[in-house]
Amino acid sequence: MPQSASRRSFLQALGAAAAAASLVPAAPAQETEIPGLANVPKDANASEGWQPVSDRKLRVGIVGFGVCQFGAAFSFQDHPNVEVVAVSDLFPDRCAQLAQACRCARTYPSLEELVKDDQIEAVFVATDAPSHGRHCLEVLRHGKHVACAVPAVFGSLDEAVELFDAVQTSGRHYMMFETSCFHADLHAMRTLYQAGAFGKLLYAEGEYYHYAADPIPSYREWRVGVPPQWYPTHSNAYYVGVTGGSFTEVSCMGMPSATSWLQAPNNRYANPFGTEIALFRTSEGGMARMAVSWDSPGHEGEMGRVRGQRGSFYGQFAGLTGNLPDQARPPLPPSVEAGGHGGSHGYLMNEFVTAVLLDRLPMVNIAWALNMTVSGIVAHQSALRDGELMKIPQYAV
């Protein structure tokens, strides 16, 4: 079981804020430019060396086709070892569009109905962030593997414990689709770290900068005023996704937003911050600075750097080790493109499908997912307490 020294003392405020997210009207999907979401150019060599691990097809259900249209963006429908059995979205027009995009004839009006389909073995949850934990729990209760968009849970440490326990007892596979984990640079860092090229990491930096002059459309407007560190995985992956480790304690500072729609009187989370910068102690004894900001137009996206005992990675490796391993991402099936968010989509989907077919632990498993997510929840509490140093619950599988 995960350990927490401070979790019970501040859960009620978090739960109230997250619960309030269900009290406002739904918003229809709109055409919105999301930084980093666009597909990268197709790489003619991306499939070189690919070999199927099985001759069977995993039967998948897909839920969610909102503003990012993530239900189809990860290309389950293009994998030779996948059959998309059914899809769902609460909005009938979106549901029809998702069915068309996934070349699937069977639709359901909700996730709760879709998971009852006995033909489905695994479900990809691409719904609104406040529903991720609840929806993944529902999938697991019906005995199915589950992949989920980020974050794993939304502001609730209790839900994190419940999800961790459910995955551990279900016998099913869980994977969070954290896009930074298959950025070419982070994949290279992870490969080098596993080969010992860094030694222990002394310091890591991760940054997720995502400015919006106006609210990005979202189901029940959940994005309006969301605490930056409640959406921390794109930055936190630049330590957890490199090492497989965790953050043990945090001091976080926040700065009020200059953007009117983000300011505290206008958001349901009573969140005063548009930028939160967290300083973490890592499980190796090192340090990490992880930044999330909704303010300041200009330089945006997901990025990071690491410094180790034997070398560093700032765009490329520099250090004491001369004989370096191949840092290329693994080959994709010929029918699958790398896709968006730094060309990570196809790799994440293929990793999940492969893990299920081989019955092995997937990358960004439940421990990685919660270690990336929960550290941000505690960081926001630290920011509300003017940088108080706080312990972080730990997860391991």
matplotlib code that plots the C-alpha trace (Angstrom):
import matplotlib.pyplot as plt

x = [0.0, 1.2, 2.3, 1.2, 2.1, -0.2, -2.8, -5.8, -5.3, -6.3, -8.5, -11.8, -10.9, -9.6, -12.7, -15.0, -13.2, -13.1, -16.8, -17.8, -16.5, -19.8, -22.1, -21.7, -23.1, -21.4, -19.7, -19.7, -16.5, -14.8, -11.9, -9.0, -5.3, -3.6, 0.2, 2.1, -1.0, -0.3, 1.1, 4.8, 6.0, 5.9, 9.2, 9.8, 12.1, 9.8, 8.8, 12.2, 12.7, 9.2, 7.9, 4.5, 4.5, 1.2, -1.2, -4.3, -6.3, -6.9, -10.6, -10.7, -13.4, -12.7, -14.4, -14.2, -14.0, -13.8, -11.8, -8.6, -10.4, -8.0, -10.3, -9.0, -5.7, -3.6, -4.4, -5.7, -7.8, -4.6, -2.8, -2.7, -3.2, -6.3, -9.9, -11.9, -15.1, -17.1, -16.9, -18.7, -19.2, -21.9, -22.6, -24.3, -22.6, -19.2, -19.9, -20.8, -17.6, -15.5, -17.1, -16.3, -12.7, -12.1, -14.0, -16.3, -20.0, -21.0, -21.6, -22.8, -24.2, -21.8, -18.7, -21.0, -22.8, -19.8, -18.0, -20.8, -19.9, -18.3, -16.5, -14.3, -11.0, -9.5, -10.8, -9.0, -10.4, -10.1, -12.8, -12.6, -9.8, -12.1, -13.6, -10.4, -10.1, -13.8, -13.9, -10.8, -12.3, -15.4, -13.5, -11.5, -14.6, -15.8, -12.6, -11.0, -7.6, -7.5, -5.4, -6.1, -5.2, -3.5, -3.7, -4.4, -6.7, -7.8, -7.0, -8.0, -5.5, -8.3, -9.1, -5.4, -5.4, -8.6, -7.3, -3.9, -5.7, -8.1, -5.3, -3.3, -6.2, -7.8, -5.1, -5.6, -3.1, -3.3, -1.3, -1.5, -0.7, 1.8, 3.0, 6.4, 7.5, 7.8, 9.2, 12.4, 14.6, 13.0, 13.1, 16.8, 17.3, 15.6, 17.7, 20.9, 19.8, 19.0, 22.4, 24.1, 25.3, 24.1, 24.7, 22.2, 20.4, 21.6, 19.0, 16.1, 14.0, 10.6, 8.4, 4.9, 3.9, 0.4, -0.9, -4.5, -5.9, -9.4, -10.6, -10.0, -13.4, -13.9, -16.6, -18.4, -15.6, -13.3, -10.2, -11.3, -9.1, -7.6, -4.5, -1.4, 0.0, -3.2, -2.0, 1.6, 2.5, 3.9, 6.7, 7.0, 7.7, 11.2, 12.2, 9.7, 9.6, 13.4, 14.2, 11.1, 11.6, 9.4, 9.3, 9.4, 8.7, 8.0, 8.1, 6.1, 5.6, 2.7, 2.1, -1.4, -2.5, -2.7, -5.3, -8.8, -10.5, -8.0, -8.2, -9.5, -12.9, -13.7, -12.8, -14.6, -11.3, -10.6, -7.2, -5.3, -2.4, -1.7, 1.9, 3.2, 6.9, 7.7, 11.1, 11.1, 13.4, 13.7, 13.8, 17.5, 18.3, 18.6, 16.5, 14.0, 12.3, 9.0, 7.1, 3.5, 2.2, -1.0, 0.4, 2.7, 2.4, 5.5, 7.7, 5.3, 5.2, 6.6, 10.4, 13.0, 16.7, 18.6, 22.0, 23.6, 26.8, 28.4, 26.7, 23.9, 21.3, 20.5, 19.2, 21.9, 24.1, 27.4, 29.4, 32.1, 30.6, 31.7, 30.0, 26.4, 23.4, 21.1, 18.6, 16.0, 12.5, 11.2, 9.8, 6.1, 3.8, 3.9, 0.3, 0.8, 2.1, 3.9, 1.2, 1.0, 2.6, 6.2, 5.4, 4.4, 0.9, 1.6, 4.4, 2.2, -0.6, 1.7, 3.4, 0.0, -1.2, 2.1, 2.1, -1.4, -0.6, 2.6, 1.0, 3.8, 3.9, 3.4, 5.5, 3.7, 2.1, -0.1, 2.9, 4.5, 1.2, 0.4, 3.9, 3.7, 0.2, 0.0, 3.2, 1.5, -1.6, 0.6, 2.7, -0.5, -1.2, 2.3, 1.8, -1.4, 0.7, 3.3, 5.9, 5.5, 7.7, 5.3, 5.7, 4.4, 2.6, 4.7, 3.6, 5.5, 4.6]
y = [0.0, 3.6, 5.6, 9.2, 11.3, 14.2, 12.9, 12.6, 16.1, 18.0, 15.6, 17.2, 20.5, 18.7, 16.5, 19.5, 21.3, 18.3, 17.5, 21.0, 20.3, 18.4, 21.3, 23.4, 22.9, 20.9, 22.6, 21.4, 20.6, 23.4, 23.7, 24.7, 24.8, 22.8, 23.3, 20.2, 18.2, 18.3, 15.2, 15.1, 14.4, 10.7, 8.9, 6.4, 4.4, 4.2, 0.6, -0.8, -4.0, -4.3, -7.8, -8.8, -10.3, -12.2, -13.2, -12.3, -9.1, -7.3, -6.3, -2.6, -0.1, 3.6, 6.3, 10.1, 12.4, 15.9, 19.0, 17.0, 14.1, 11.8, 8.7, 8.3, 10.2, 7.3, 5.1, 2.0, 1.5, 1.3, -1.4, -4.8, -6.5, -4.5, -4.6, -1.6, -3.3, -0.3, 3.4, 5.9, 9.6, 11.3, 13.6, 11.6, 13.7, 13.1, 9.5, 9.1, 11.0, 8.7, 5.6, 6.9, 7.7, 4.3, 2.5, 0.9, 0.2, -0.4, 2.6, 3.1, 6.2, 6.1, 4.4, 2.8, 1.0, 0.2, -1.6, -4.2, -5.5, -8.9, -8.8, -5.9, -6.9, -3.4, 0.2, 3.4, 6.2, 9.6, 11.4, 14.6, 14.8, 14.9, 11.6, 9.6, 7.9, 7.1, 5.8, 3.6, 2.1, 1.3, -0.4, -2.4, -3.5, -5.1, -7.1, -5.2, -3.8, 0.0, 2.8, 6.4, 9.9, 12.1, 12.7, 9.4, 11.2, 14.7, 16.4, 13.5, 11.5, 9.1, 8.3, 7.6, 5.0, 3.4, 3.2, 1.8, -0.9, -1.7, -2.2, -4.4, -6.7, -6.8, -8.8, -6.4, -4.0, -0.3, 2.3, 6.1, 7.7, 10.3, 11.8, 13.1, 9.5, 8.8, 12.1, 11.3, 13.2, 11.6, 8.1, 8.7, 9.8, 6.7, 4.4, 6.1, 6.0, 2.3, 1.7, 3.5, 6.5, 9.1, 7.2, 8.6, 11.8, 14.8, 17.2, 17.1, 19.8, 19.4, 22.2, 22.3, 25.7, 26.0, 29.5, 30.3, 33.8, 32.3, 29.1, 26.0, 24.3, 21.4, 19.1, 21.1, 23.7, 21.6, 23.4, 26.9, 27.7, 24.2, 24.3, 23.9, 21.2, 19.1, 18.6, 17.8, 14.7, 16.3, 17.9, 15.3, 12.6, 14.2, 12.5, 9.7, 8.6, 8.7, 6.7, 4.9, 6.6, 9.0, 12.3, 12.0, 15.6, 19.0, 22.7, 24.6, 28.3, 29.7, 33.1, 34.5, 34.6, 37.8, 36.1, 37.2, 33.9, 32.0, 34.3, 32.9, 34.7, 33.2, 29.5, 26.7, 25.4, 28.5, 28.3, 31.6, 30.4, 30.4, 29.2, 26.7, 25.8, 22.8, 21.8, 18.0, 15.7, 12.5, 8.9, 8.8, 11.7, 14.2, 17.2, 18.2, 21.4, 20.9, 23.8, 24.1, 27.4, 28.6, 32.1, 34.0, 33.5, 32.5, 29.5, 26.6, 22.8, 19.9, 19.8, 18.8, 18.2, 16.0, 16.1, 12.9, 11.9, 10.8, 13.0, 15.3, 15.6, 19.1, 18.3, 15.6, 13.5, 14.8, 13.0, 10.4, 7.4, 6.9, 3.6, 4.7, 2.4, 3.0, 5.7, 5.4, 4.7, 1.1, 0.3, 0.9, -1.4, -0.2, 0.9, 3.1, 6.6, 8.3, 11.0, 14.1, 15.4, 15.0, 11.9, 10.0, 8.8, 5.7, 4.6, 4.8, 2.9, 0.2, -0.1, -0.7, -3.2, -5.1, -5.2, -6.7, -9.3, -10.3, -10.1, -7.9, -4.6, -1.7, 1.5, 4.2, 1.6, 2.4, 3.2, 5.5, 7.2, 7.9, 9.0, 11.5, 12.7, 12.6, 14.6, 17.5, 17.3, 17.6, 20.4, 22.5, 22.1, 23.2, 26.3, 27.1, 27.0, 29.3, 26.6, 24.4, 21.3, 18.3, 14.5, 12.7, 9.3, 6.6, 3.9, 0.8, -2.4]
z = [0.0, -0.7, 2.4, 3.1, 6.1, 5.2, 2.9, 5.2, 6.6, 3.4, 1.3, 2.0, 0.4, -2.7, -3.0, -2.7, -5.5, -7.8, -7.1, -8.1, -11.6, -12.3, -11.6, -14.8, -18.3, -21.0, -23.8, -27.4, -29.2, -31.2, -33.5, -31.2, -31.7, -29.0, -28.7, -29.7, -30.8, -34.5, -36.1, -36.8, -40.4, -41.3, -40.9, -43.7, -41.4, -38.4, -39.1, -39.9, -38.0, -36.7, -36.1, -34.7, -31.3, -31.8, -34.6, -32.7, -32.5, -29.2, -29.0, -27.9, -27.0, -27.2, -25.2, -25.8, -28.8, -27.4, -28.3, -28.8, -30.5, -28.6, -29.1, -32.6, -32.3, -30.9, -34.0, -32.3, -35.5, -37.5, -35.5, -37.2, -33.8, -32.8, -33.6, -32.5, -31.4, -30.1, -29.4, -27.2, -26.5, -24.6, -27.5, -30.4, -33.1, -31.6, -31.1, -34.8, -35.8, -33.6, -35.1, -38.5, -37.6, -36.0, -38.8, -36.2, -36.6, -32.9, -30.7, -27.1, -25.4, -22.5, -21.0, -18.5, -21.3, -23.4, -20.6, -20.4, -23.8, -23.2, -26.6, -25.4, -23.8, -23.3, -23.2, -24.0, -21.8, -23.6, -21.6, -19.5, -16.9, -13.9, -14.9, -15.6, -12.2, -12.0, -15.6, -15.2, -12.0, -13.9, -16.7, -14.2, -12.3, -15.6, -15.9, -18.8, -19.4, -19.5, -21.1, -20.1, -21.2, -18.6, -15.7, -13.9, -11.3, -10.9, -7.6, -5.4, -3.3, -2.1, -5.7, -6.4, -3.6, -4.9, -8.4, -7.3, -5.3, -8.1, -10.6, -8.2, -7.4, -10.9, -12.7, -15.6, -17.2, -16.8, -18.7, -18.7, -22.1, -21.0, -24.2, -22.9, -22.2, -26.0, -27.0, -28.9, -26.3, -23.2, -24.8, -25.4, -21.8, -20.5, -22.7, -21.6, -17.9, -18.1, -19.6, -16.7, -18.8, -16.3, -13.0, -10.5, -11.6, -9.6, -11.1, -13.6, -15.1, -16.7, -18.2, -19.5, -20.8, -22.3, -22.8, -23.8, -24.1, -23.8, -22.2, -24.3, -24.8, -22.4, -21.1, -18.3, -18.6, -16.4, -17.7, -16.5, -13.5, -13.1, -10.8, -13.0, -10.8, -11.1, -14.8, -14.0, -15.9, -19.1, -17.0, -14.2, -16.9, -17.3, -14.1, -13.5, -17.1, -17.3, -14.2, -13.1, -9.8, -7.8, -5.9, -2.1, -1.0, -2.5, -1.9, -4.5, -5.2, -7.2, -8.9, -9.5, -13.1, -15.1, -17.4, -16.3, -16.9, -14.8, -11.7, -8.5, -8.3, -11.7, -11.2, -9.2, -7.8, -5.8, -7.4, -7.4, -9.6, -13.3, -12.8, -10.2, -9.9, -7.8, -6.3, -5.6, -3.7, -5.8, -4.8, -5.7, -3.3, -6.1, -7.0, -9.7, -10.7, -12.5, -13.9, -15.2, -16.5, -18.2, -18.5, -20.9, -24.7, -26.7, -25.9, -25.3, -25.1, -23.1, -22.6, -20.1, -19.3, -16.9, -15.2, -13.8, -12.0, -15.3, -17.9, -18.9, -21.6, -22.9, -26.4, -26.6, -24.4, -23.1, -20.5, -19.5, -21.3, -24.9, -25.9, -26.0, -26.8, -29.7, -28.6, -31.4, -30.5, -31.1, -34.5, -35.2, -37.3, -40.9, -40.7, -37.6, -37.7, -34.8, -34.7, -32.4, -29.2, -30.5, -32.4, -29.3, -30.0, -32.1, -29.7, -26.6, -28.3, -29.6, -26.1, -24.5, -27.1, -27.0, -23.2, -23.1, -25.8, -24.0, -20.6, -19.3, -17.3, -19.6, -19.5, -17.6, -15.5, -12.5, -10.3, -12.8, -13.6, -9.9, -9.1, -11.9, -11.0, -7.2, -6.8, -8.6, -6.3, -3.3, -5.0, -5.4, -1.7, -0.9, -3.2, -1.3, 1.9, 0.6, -0.3, 2.8, 2.5, 2.2, 1.9, -1.2, -1.2, -2.9, -5.3, -6.5, -8.4]

ax = plt.figure().add_subplot(projection="3d")
ax.plot(x, y, z, "-o")
ax.set_aspect("equal")
plt.show()
